[in-house]
């Protein structure tokens, strides 16, 4: 037999259940929220002295740039880590 009836599974077999979709939605939200929090903490820790003290412009710019890059990179790593951990748990 040929056509859509001879596939290995039906469309219902390939769909995720409502609970699985809700779980991944919550996990994505958690990953993004925790990444934003981590990024803010890292940025504040690195660039904080530039806001509190009077520093030379070059040092201030370096702290702000370094803080921004570290915050972005660590936030991205956090999102990937949380979502991979969730995917491993689902298997």
N, CA, C and O atoms as a printed pandas DataFrame, in Angstrom:
     atom_number atom_name residue_name chain_id  residue_number  x_coord  y_coord  z_coord
0              1         N          UNK        A               1    0.843   -1.164    0.000
1              2        CA          UNK        A               1    0.000    0.000    0.000
2              3         C          UNK        A               1    0.894    1.235    0.000
3              4         O          UNK        A               1    1.949    1.227    0.636
4              5         N          UNK        A               2    0.505    2.273   -0.684
5              6        CA          UNK        A               2    1.267    3.510   -0.734
6              7         C          UNK        A               2    0.388    4.645   -0.251
7              8         O          UNK        A               2   -0.821    4.487   -0.082
8              9         N          UNK        A               3    1.013    5.792   -0.032
9             10        CA          UNK        A               3    0.254    6.944    0.381
10            11         C          UNK        A               3    0.391    7.201    1.874
11            12         O          UNK        A               3    1.217    6.585    2.548
12            13         N          UNK        A               4   -0.414    8.100    2.376
13            14        CA          UNK        A               4   -0.279    8.495    3.773
14            15         C          UNK        A               4   -0.639    7.388    4.770
15            16         O          UNK        A               4   -0.236    7.466    5.930
16            17         N          UNK        A               5   -1.371    6.380    4.358
17            18        CA          UNK        A               5   -1.780    5.326    5.291
18            19         C          UNK        A               5   -0.660    4.362    5.648
19            20         O          UNK        A               5   -0.776    3.628    6.630
20            21         N          UNK        A               6    0.422    4.345    4.875
21            22        CA          UNK        A               6    1.464    3.352    5.132
22            23         C          UNK        A               6    2.630    3.914    5.942
23            24         O          UNK        A               6    3.666    3.256    6.040
24            25         N          UNK        A               7    2.502    5.081    6.516
25            26        CA          UNK        A               7    3.563    5.627    7.364
26            27         C          UNK        A               7    3.695    4.797    8.628
27            28         O          UNK        A               7    2.761    4.111    9.043
28            29         N          UNK        A               8    4.872    4.873    9.229
29            30        CA          UNK        A               8    5.154    4.067   10.423
30            31         C          UNK        A               8    4.243    4.445   11.592
31            32         O          UNK        A               8    3.779    3.565   12.316
32            33         N          UNK        A               9    3.991    5.687   11.779
33            34        CA          UNK        A               9    3.139    6.125   12.886
34            35         C          UNK        A               9    2.096    7.097   12.391
35            36         O          UNK        A               9    2.216    7.650   11.298
36            37         N          UNK        A              10    1.107    7.298   13.171
37            38        CA          UNK        A              10    0.086    8.256   12.784
38            39         C          UNK        A              10    0.494    9.632   13.267
39            40         O          UNK        A              10    1.455    9.780   14.022
40            41         N          UNK        A              11   -0.237   10.627   12.829
41            42        CA          UNK        A              11    0.052   11.982   13.233
42            43         C          UNK        A              11   -0.088   12.133   14.749
43            44         O          UNK        A              11    0.658   12.898   15.361
44            45         N          UNK        A              12   -1.001   11.439   15.341
45            46        CA          UNK        A              12   -1.196   11.497   16.790
46            47         C          UNK        A              12    0.015   10.967   17.538
47            48         O          UNK        A              12    0.327   11.452   18.626
48            49         N          UNK        A              13    0.707    9.977   16.972
49            50        CA          UNK        A              13    1.894    9.415   17.623
50            51         C          UNK        A              13    3.024   10.428   17.663
51            52         O          UNK        A              13    3.812   10.429   18.608
52            53         N          UNK        A              14    3.120   11.286   16.664
53            54        CA          UNK        A              14    4.234   12.213   16.560
54            55         C          UNK        A              14    4.000   13.507   17.313
55            56         O          UNK        A              14    4.956   14.241   17.562
56            57         N          UNK        A              15    2.810   13.806   17.672
57            58        CA          UNK        A              15    2.532   15.046   18.393
58            59         C          UNK        A              15    2.885   14.897   19.859
59            60         O          UNK        A              15    2.796   13.819   20.445
60            61         N          UNK        A              16    3.287   16.014   20.424
61            62        CA          UNK        A              16    3.556   16.022   21.853
62            63         C          UNK        A              16    2.246   16.199   22.611
63            64         O          UNK        A              16    1.314   16.846   22.133
64            65         N          UNK        A              17    2.198   15.623   23.776
65            66        CA          UNK        A              17    0.992   15.794   24.586
66            67         C          UNK        A              17    0.937   17.232   25.105
67            68         O          UNK        A              17    1.929   17.960   25.070
68            69         N          UNK        A              18   -0.209   17.612   25.574
69            70        CA          UNK        A              18   -0.398   18.964   26.117
70            71         C          UNK        A              18    0.537   19.188   27.301
71            72         O          UNK        A              18    1.096   20.274   27.448
72            73         N          UNK        A              19    0.712   18.184   28.138
73            74        CA          UNK        A              19    1.592   18.313   29.294
74            75         C          UNK        A              19    3.045   18.512   28.865
75            76         O          UNK        A              19    3.771   19.286   29.489
76            77         N          UNK        A              20    3.472   17.828   27.818
77            78        CA          UNK        A              20    4.841   17.988   27.325
78            79         C          UNK        A              20    5.062   19.386   26.756
79            80         O          UNK        A              20    6.112   19.991   26.974
80            81         N          UNK        A              21    4.078   19.893   26.033
81            82        CA          UNK        A              21    4.195   21.255   25.494
82            83         C          UNK        A              21    4.218   22.283   26.609
83            84         O          UNK        A              21    4.979   23.249   26.551
84            85         N          UNK        A              22    3.388   22.083   27.624
85            86        CA          UNK        A              22    3.392   22.992   28.767
86            87         C          UNK        A              22    4.723   22.940   29.503
87            88         O          UNK        A              22    5.237   23.970   29.937
88            89         N          UNK        A              23    5.279   21.746   29.643
89            90        CA          UNK        A              23    6.551   21.586   30.346
90            91         C          UNK        A              23    7.676   22.308   29.609
91            92         O          UNK        A              23    8.496   22.972   30.243
92            93         N          UNK        A              24    7.729   22.191   28.295
93            94        CA          UNK        A              24    8.801   22.863   27.558
94            95         C          UNK        A              24    8.586   24.373   27.565
95            96         O          UNK        A              24    9.556   25.131   27.561
96            97         N          UNK        A              25    7.341   24.819   27.575
97            98        CA          UNK        A              25    7.068   26.257   27.661
98            99         C          UNK        A              25    7.572   26.810   28.991
99           100         O          UNK        A              25    8.203   27.866   29.029
100          101         N          UNK        A              26    7.297   26.108   30.064
101          102        CA          UNK        A              26    7.768   26.526   31.386
102          103         C          UNK        A              26    9.296   26.495   31.426
103          104         O          UNK        A              26    9.925   27.394   31.983
104          105         N          UNK        A              27    9.878   25.473   30.844
105          106        CA          UNK        A              27   11.337   25.338   30.856
106          107         C          UNK        A              27   11.995   26.459   30.061
107          108         O          UNK        A              27   13.034   26.974   30.475
108          109         N          UNK        A              28   11.419   26.842   28.939
109          110        CA          UNK        A              28   11.956   27.955   28.144
110          111         C          UNK        A              28   11.856   29.249   28.944
111          112         O          UNK        A              28   12.798   30.041   28.975
112          113         N          UNK        A              29   10.721   29.460   29.585
113          114        CA          UNK        A              29   10.554   30.651   30.418
114          115         C          UNK        A              29   11.572   30.701   31.543
115          116         O          UNK        A              29   12.157   31.750   31.813
116          117         N          UNK        A              30   11.786   29.559   32.202
117          118        CA          UNK        A              30   12.772   29.481   33.278
118          119         C          UNK        A              30   14.175   29.748   32.743
119          120         O          UNK        A              30   14.957   30.464   33.369
120          121         N          UNK        A              31   14.491   29.177   31.592
121          122        CA          UNK        A              31   15.819   29.369   31.007
122          123         C          UNK        A              31   16.059   30.846   30.699
123          124         O          UNK        A              31   17.132   31.374   30.992
124          125         N          UNK        A              32   15.076   31.507   30.115
125          126        CA          UNK        A              32   15.239   32.918   29.769
126          127         C          UNK        A              32   15.306   33.805   31.008
127          128         O          UNK        A              32   16.127   34.720   31.079
128          129         N          UNK        A              33   14.445   33.535   31.976
129          130        CA          UNK        A              33   14.433   34.343   33.197
130          131         C          UNK        A              33   15.737   34.178   33.979
131          132         O          UNK        A              33   16.323   35.163   34.427
132          133         N          UNK        A              34   16.185   32.942   34.141
133          134        CA          UNK        A              34   17.427   32.731   34.888
134          135         C          UNK        A              34   18.625   33.286   34.122
135          136         O          UNK        A              34   19.587   33.742   34.741
136          137         N          UNK        A              35   18.587   33.257   32.788
137          138        CA          UNK        A              35   19.665   33.832   31.988
138          139         C          UNK        A              35   19.707   35.352   32.148
139          140         O          UNK        A              35   20.784   35.938   32.255
140          141         N          UNK        A              36   18.548   35.982   32.165
141          142        CA          UNK        A              36   18.499   37.438   32.376
142          143         C          UNK        A              36   19.031   37.808   33.761
143          144         O          UNK        A              36   19.784   38.771   33.909
144          145         N          UNK        A              37   18.637   37.042   34.763
145          146        CA          UNK        A              37   19.119   37.293   36.117
146          147         C          UNK        A              37   20.638   37.132   36.183
147          148         O          UNK        A              37   21.329   37.988   36.736
148          149         N          UNK        A              38   21.157   36.042   35.623
149          150        CA          UNK        A              38   22.597   35.802   35.611
150          151         C          UNK        A              38   23.321   36.928   34.885
151          152         O          UNK        A              38   24.338   37.429   35.366
152          153         N          UNK        A              39   22.804   37.321   33.741
153          154        CA          UNK        A              39   23.420   38.407   32.979
154          155         C          UNK        A              39   23.456   39.711   33.763
155          156         O          UNK        A              39   24.458   40.425   33.739
156          157         N          UNK        A              40   22.371   40.023   34.455
157          158        CA          UNK        A              40   22.323   41.253   35.242
158          159         C          UNK        A              40   23.324   41.219   36.395
159          160         O          UNK        A              40   24.001   42.210   36.668
160          161         N          UNK        A              41   23.411   40.073   37.069
161          162        CA          UNK        A              41   24.347   39.945   38.188
162          163         C          UNK        A              41   25.795   40.067   37.698
163          164         O          UNK        A              41   26.603   40.771   38.302
164          165         N          UNK        A              42   26.112   39.378   36.602
165          166        CA          UNK        A              42   27.478   39.425   36.073
166          167         C          UNK        A              42   27.817   40.846   35.601
167          168         O          UNK        A              42   28.896   41.362   35.889
168          169         N          UNK        A              43   26.892   41.462   34.880
169          170        CA          UNK        A              43   27.138   42.828   34.415
170          171         C          UNK        A              43   27.335   43.769   35.600
171          172         O          UNK        A              43   28.243   44.600   35.589
172          173         N          UNK        A              44   26.494   43.644   36.615
173          174        CA          UNK        A              44   26.637   44.493   37.795
174          175         C          UNK        A              44   27.940   44.277   38.533
175          176         O          UNK        A              44   28.547   45.227   39.028
176          177         N          UNK        A              45   28.372   43.023   38.609
177          178        CA          UNK        A              45   29.622   42.721   39.313
178          179         C          UNK        A              45   30.835   43.266   38.565
179          180         O          UNK        A              45   31.775   43.772   39.178
180          181         N          UNK        A              46   30.811   43.159   37.236
181          182        CA          UNK        A              46   31.972   43.605   36.457
182          183         C          UNK        A              46   31.937   45.112   36.229
183          184         O          UNK        A              46   32.953   45.786   36.400
184          185         N          UNK        A              47   30.789   45.644   35.848
185          186        CA          UNK        A              47   30.694   47.061   35.504
186          187         C          UNK        A              47   30.313   47.934   36.694
187          188         O          UNK        A              47   30.343   49.160   36.591
188          189         N          UNK        A              48   29.962   47.334   37.801
189          190        CA          UNK        A              48   29.555   48.089   38.983
190          191         C          UNK        A              48   30.551   49.121   39.450
191          192         O          UNK        A              48   30.161   50.250   39.748
192          193         N          UNK        A              49   31.818   48.778   39.526
193          194        CA          UNK        A              49   32.791   49.794   39.975
194          195         C          UNK        A              49   32.791   51.052   39.107
195          196         O          UNK        A              49   33.081   52.139   39.607
196          197         N          UNK        A              50   32.475   50.927   37.836
197          198        CA          UNK        A              50   32.424   52.098   36.955
198          199         C          UNK        A              50   31.275   53.023   37.339
199          200         O          UNK        A              50   31.352   54.231   37.115
200          201         N          UNK        A              51   30.211   52.468   37.916
201          202        CA          UNK        A              51   29.069   53.283   38.318
202          203         C          UNK        A              51   29.276   53.905   39.700
203          204         O          UNK        A              51   28.719   54.961   40.002
204          205         N          UNK        A              52   30.075   53.250   40.529
205          206        CA          UNK        A              52   30.235   53.691   41.916
206          207         C          UNK        A              52   31.414   54.644   42.083
207          208         O          UNK        A              52   31.358   55.572   42.890
208          209         N          UNK        A              53   32.461   54.417   41.335
209          210        CA          UNK        A              53   33.682   55.211   41.494
210          211         C          UNK        A              53   33.965   56.043   40.258
211          212         O          UNK        A              53   33.467   55.770   39.166
212          213         N          UNK        A              54   34.766   57.052   40.461
213          214        CA          UNK        A              54   35.226   57.855   39.332
214          215         C          UNK        A              54   36.500   57.210   38.799
215          216         O          UNK        A              54   37.529   57.181   39.474
216          217         N          UNK        A              55   36.410   56.706   37.601
217          218        CA          UNK        A              55   37.534   56.006   36.976
218          219         C          UNK        A              55   37.904   56.707   35.672
219          220         O          UNK        A              55   37.097   57.443   35.104
220          221         N          UNK        A              56   39.121   56.475   35.205
221          222        CA          UNK        A              56   39.487   57.043   33.893
222          223         C          UNK        A              56   38.540   56.504   32.807
223          224         O          UNK        A              56   38.076   55.367   32.898
224          225         N          UNK        A              57   38.260   57.308   31.797
225          226        CA          UNK        A              57   37.320   56.896   30.746
226          227         C          UNK        A              57   37.663   55.564   30.083
227          228         O          UNK        A              57   36.765   54.784   29.766
228          229         N          UNK        A              58   38.944   55.294   29.870
229          230        CA          UNK        A              58   39.337   54.036   29.216
230          231         C          UNK        A              58   39.000   52.840   30.105
231          232         O          UNK        A              58   38.527   51.816   29.612
232          233         N          UNK        A              59   39.237   52.963   31.392
233          234        CA          UNK        A              59   38.933   51.875   32.332
234          235         C          UNK        A              59   37.423   51.681   32.434
235          236         O          UNK        A              59   36.933   50.552   32.445
236          237         N          UNK        A              60   36.699   52.780   32.507
237          238        CA          UNK        A              60   35.237   52.711   32.586
238          239         C          UNK        A              60   34.660   52.018   31.352
239          240         O          UNK        A              60   33.794   51.151   31.472
240          241         N          UNK        A              61   35.134   52.398   30.180
241          242        CA          UNK        A              61   34.666   51.797   28.928
242          243         C          UNK        A              61   35.014   50.306   28.879
243          244         O          UNK        A              61   34.214   49.492   28.416
244          245         N          UNK        A              62   36.210   49.954   29.359
245          246        CA          UNK        A              62   36.629   48.551   29.375
246          247         C          UNK        A              62   35.745   47.726   30.299
247          248         O          UNK        A              62   35.324   46.625   29.945
248          249         N          UNK        A              63   35.467   48.259   31.481
249          250        CA          UNK        A              63   34.600   47.534   32.419
250          251         C          UNK        A              63   33.193   47.349   31.857
251          252         O          UNK        A              63   32.616   46.267   31.961
252          253         N          UNK        A              64   32.650   48.396   31.267
253          254        CA          UNK        A              64   31.300   48.296   30.696
254          255         C          UNK        A              64   31.256   47.303   29.533
255          256         O          UNK        A              64   30.333   46.494   29.436
256          257         N          UNK        A              65   32.246   47.368   28.665
257          258        CA          UNK        A              65   32.282   46.454   27.516
258          259         C          UNK        A              65   32.482   45.013   27.960
259          260         O          UNK        A              65   31.794   44.108   27.485
260          261         N          UNK        A              66   33.422   44.804   28.868
261          262        CA          UNK        A              66   33.679   43.456   29.368
262          263         C          UNK        A              66   32.460   42.900   30.087
263          264         O          UNK        A              66   32.099   41.738   29.894
264          265         N          UNK        A              67   31.826   43.722   30.912
265          266        CA          UNK        A              67   30.619   43.290   31.623
266          267         C          UNK        A              67   29.503   42.918   30.675
267          268         O          UNK        A              67   28.809   41.922   30.881
268          269         N          UNK        A              68   29.328   43.715   29.636
269          270        CA          UNK        A              68   28.278   43.429   28.657
270          271         C          UNK        A              68   28.544   42.118   27.935
271          272         O          UNK        A              68   27.645   41.284   27.820
272          273         N          UNK        A              69   29.766   41.922   27.448
273          274        CA          UNK        A              69   30.094   40.690   26.726
274          275         C          UNK        A              69   29.974   39.459   27.612
275          276         O          UNK        A              69   29.424   38.439   27.198
276          277         N          UNK        A              70   30.488   39.558   28.822
277          278        CA          UNK        A              70   30.375   38.421   29.742
278          279         C          UNK        A              70   28.917   38.101   30.047
279          280         O          UNK        A              70   28.526   36.934   30.084
280          281         N          UNK        A              71   28.116   39.136   30.265
281          282        CA          UNK        A              71   26.703   38.927   30.577
282          283         C          UNK        A              71   25.993   38.224   29.425
283          284         O          UNK        A              71   25.225   37.289   29.651
284          285         N          UNK        A              72   26.239   38.661   28.205
285          286        CA          UNK        A              72   25.577   38.063   27.037
286          287         C          UNK        A              72   26.016   36.616   26.839
287          288         O          UNK        A              72   25.185   35.735   26.619
288          289         N          UNK        A              73   27.317   36.375   26.919
289          290        CA          UNK        A              73   27.827   35.017   26.696
290          291         C          UNK        A              73   27.332   34.065   27.778
291          292         O          UNK        A              73   26.875   32.965   27.471
292          293         N          UNK        A              74   27.420   34.478   29.041
293          294        CA          UNK        A              74   26.978   33.599   30.119
294          295         C          UNK        A              74   25.467   33.378   30.098
295          296         O          UNK        A              74   25.002   32.294   30.450
296          297         N          UNK        A              75   24.705   34.370   29.700
297          298        CA          UNK        A              75   23.257   34.197   29.580
298          299         C          UNK        A              75   22.933   33.176   28.484
299          300         O          UNK        A              75   22.062   32.326   28.664
300          301         N          UNK        A              76   23.625   33.260   27.366
301          302        CA          UNK        A              76   23.403   32.291   26.289
302          303         C          UNK        A              76   23.789   30.884   26.726
303          304         O          UNK        A              76   23.081   29.922   26.429
304          305         N          UNK        A              77   24.901   30.765   27.425
305          306        CA          UNK        A              77   25.326   29.459   27.933
306          307         C          UNK        A              77   24.292   28.915   28.910
307          308         O          UNK        A              77   24.018   27.715   28.917
308          309         N          UNK        A              78   23.717   29.785   29.731
309          310        CA          UNK        A              78   22.702   29.357   30.700
310          311         C          UNK        A              78   21.466   28.810   29.989
311          312         O          UNK        A              78   20.942   27.768   30.381
312          313         N          UNK        A              79   20.997   29.494   28.956
313          314        CA          UNK        A              79   19.818   29.033   28.219
314          315         C          UNK        A              79   20.082   27.659   27.601
315          316         O          UNK        A              79   19.251   26.758   27.709
316          317         N          UNK        A              80   21.232   27.501   26.959
317          318        CA          UNK        A              80   21.571   26.224   26.336
318          319         C          UNK        A              80   21.655   25.123   27.393
319          320         O          UNK        A              80   21.149   24.021   27.180
320          321         N          UNK        A              81   22.284   25.413   28.519
321          322        CA          UNK        A              81   22.439   24.421   29.586
322          323         C          UNK        A              81   21.083   23.959   30.126
323          324         O          UNK        A              81   20.846   22.760   30.272
324          325         N          UNK        A              82   20.204   24.906   30.419
325          326        CA          UNK        A              82   18.891   24.552   30.977
326          327         C          UNK        A              82   18.079   23.742   29.976
327          328         O          UNK        A              82   17.456   22.749   30.351
328          329         N          UNK        A              83   18.074   24.144   28.716
329          330        CA          UNK        A              83   17.265   23.432   27.724
330          331         C          UNK        A              83   17.844   22.056   27.395
331          332         O          UNK        A              83   17.090   21.116   27.144
332          333         N          UNK        A              84   19.160   21.928   27.393
333          334        CA          UNK        A              84   19.754   20.596   27.176
334          335         C          UNK        A              84   19.460   19.666   28.344
335          336         O          UNK        A              84   19.170   18.486   28.146
336          337         N          UNK        A              85   19.534   20.193   29.549
337          338        CA          UNK        A              85   19.223   19.381   30.733
338          339         C          UNK        A              85   17.770   18.900   30.671
339          340         O          UNK        A              85   17.472   17.754   31.005
340          341         N          UNK        A              86   16.887   19.774   30.248
341          342        CA          UNK        A              86   15.474   19.396   30.114
342          343         C          UNK        A              86   15.309   18.307   29.045
343          344         O          UNK        A              86   14.562   17.348   29.239
344          345         N          UNK        A              87   16.007   18.463   27.928
345          346        CA          UNK        A              87   15.902   17.472   26.853
346          347         C          UNK        A              87   16.417   16.110   27.308
347          348         O          UNK        A              87   15.843   15.080   26.956
348          349         N          UNK        A              88   17.496   16.103   28.089
349          350        CA          UNK        A              88   18.029   14.832   28.603
350          351         C          UNK        A              88   17.050   14.164   29.564
351          352         O          UNK        A              88   16.902   12.942   29.560
352          353         N          UNK        A              89   16.390   14.966   30.380
353          354        CA          UNK        A              89   15.413   14.426   31.328
354          355         C          UNK        A              89   14.204   13.842   30.613
355          356         O          UNK        A              89   13.601   12.884   31.096
356          357         N          UNK        A              90   13.848   14.407   29.476
357          358        CA          UNK        A              90   12.674   13.950   28.735
358          359         C          UNK        A              90   12.896   12.617   28.038
359          360         O          UNK        A              90   11.930   11.930   27.707
360          361         N          UNK        A              91   14.143   12.239   27.811
361          362        CA          UNK        A              91   14.424   10.985   27.095
362          363         C          UNK        A              91   14.192    9.802   27.951
363          364         O          UNK        A              91   14.381    8.670   27.505
